[in-house]
């Protein structure tokens, strides 16, 4: 006899455990949040934070990409070029020459609020949803993490890896 399939609520990372912060907090505070969530080997457990407004509503997420763009926008601008962009090849080794400038720039830029660098919120899913349905949404949306709501309140996050563990664990191999 097999165990019944859990619902999403059984698989979530509760909001009080997952890194999150207010939209008016600084990017430096966001980095501090990420660095406070490490495994025993010192590796980061998460690569994004949820951003919440003053009314505790989920308004966006801040990713590692957003943080790097904040710290040095001219280097990590997503490939956007002005009218004259010079050579077409990317010489990434030349980025080393910008190290001193990066140090000064990230100190200044990191004081800016996360709201300037966050991306729109993910589609949220309901706590009573079946893991297979949630996995289908994640695969279609190309996401690895989705916020979970119950009674219109954000209660946590579910990751694709946790859905995989639940779904693959129920397969007879």
SVG drawing of the C-alpha trace seen along z (x, -y; Angstrom):
<svg xmlns="http://www.w3.org/2000/svg" viewBox="-9 -56 52 58">
<polyline fill="none" stroke="black" stroke-width="0.4" points="0.0,0.0 1.4,-3.4 1.3,-6.6 -1.2,-9.2 0.3,-12.1 0.9,-15.2 -0.6,-18.6 1.6,-21.6 1.2,-22.8 3.0,-19.7 6.0,-20.6 6.5,-24.3 9.3,-26.2 7.4,-28.4 7.7,-32.1 9.5,-32.6 12.3,-30.3 12.5,-31.5 14.5,-34.8 12.2,-37.8 12.3,-41.5 10.4,-44.7 10.4,-46.6 11.9,-49.7 14.9,-47.8 18.3,-48.1 20.0,-45.7 22.8,-45.3 20.1,-44.0 19.0,-41.6 22.5,-40.2 22.7,-39.9 19.5,-37.9 20.8,-35.5 24.1,-35.1 22.2,-34.2 20.8,-31.1 23.8,-28.9 24.3,-25.1 27.0,-23.5 29.6,-24.0 28.9,-27.7 27.0,-27.5 23.9,-29.7 20.6,-27.7 18.5,-30.2 19.2,-32.3 16.3,-34.8 14.3,-36.6 10.6,-37.4 9.8,-41.1 6.9,-42.2 5.3,-45.7 4.2,-47.5 0.9,-45.6 2.8,-42.2 1.7,-41.6 3.9,-39.7 5.0,-42.3 8.1,-40.8 11.3,-38.9 14.9,-39.9 17.2,-37.5 21.0,-37.2 20.9,-38.7 19.1,-41.7 21.6,-42.2 24.6,-42.0 22.8,-44.5 22.4,-46.8 26.0,-46.6 27.5,-47.3 24.9,-48.2 27.4,-49.1 28.9,-45.6 25.8,-43.6 23.3,-45.5 22.0,-42.5 23.9,-43.3 22.1,-46.7 24.4,-48.9 24.3,-52.6 24.4,-54.0 28.1,-53.2 29.0,-50.0 32.6,-49.4 33.8,-45.9 31.2,-43.2 33.1,-40.6 32.7,-40.3 36.1,-40.5 35.1,-39.2 38.7,-39.1 38.7,-42.9 36.2,-42.9 39.1,-42.3 40.3,-45.9 37.0,-47.2 37.5,-45.6 38.4,-48.8 35.5,-50.6 33.2,-47.6 34.2,-47.9 33.2,-51.6 30.2,-51.2 28.7,-48.3 29.0,-50.2 27.1,-53.1 24.5,-51.2 23.8,-48.6 22.1,-51.3 19.3,-51.6 16.0,-50.0 15.3,-46.5 12.1,-47.8 14.3,-49.3 15.8,-45.9 13.1,-43.4 11.3,-41.5 7.5,-41.1 6.0,-38.5 5.7,-34.8 2.3,-33.4 1.3,-32.1 -0.3,-28.7 -2.7,-27.4 -1.7,-25.5 -4.2,-22.6 -2.9,-22.1 -1.7,-18.7 2.1,-18.5 1.8,-17.3 -0.3,-20.4 2.3,-22.6 5.1,-20.9 3.1,-21.4 2.9,-25.1 6.6,-25.4 7.6,-23.6 5.3,-25.7 6.5,-28.9 10.2,-27.8 10.3,-28.5 12.0,-26.6 10.2,-28.3 6.7,-29.5 5.0,-31.3 2.2,-29.5 -1.0,-31.2 -3.7,-30.1 -6.8,-32.2 -5.2,-34.9 -2.2,-35.1 1.4,-34.2 2.4,-31.2 5.6,-30.0 7.4,-28.9 7.6,-25.5 10.6,-24.6 10.7,-22.3 13.3,-20.1 10.9,-19.5 8.1,-18.6 10.5,-16.3 11.3,-14.6 7.6,-14.0 6.6,-12.9 9.7,-10.7 9.4,-9.2 5.9,-8.0 7.1,-6.2 7.7,-2.4 11.2,-2.0"/>
</svg>
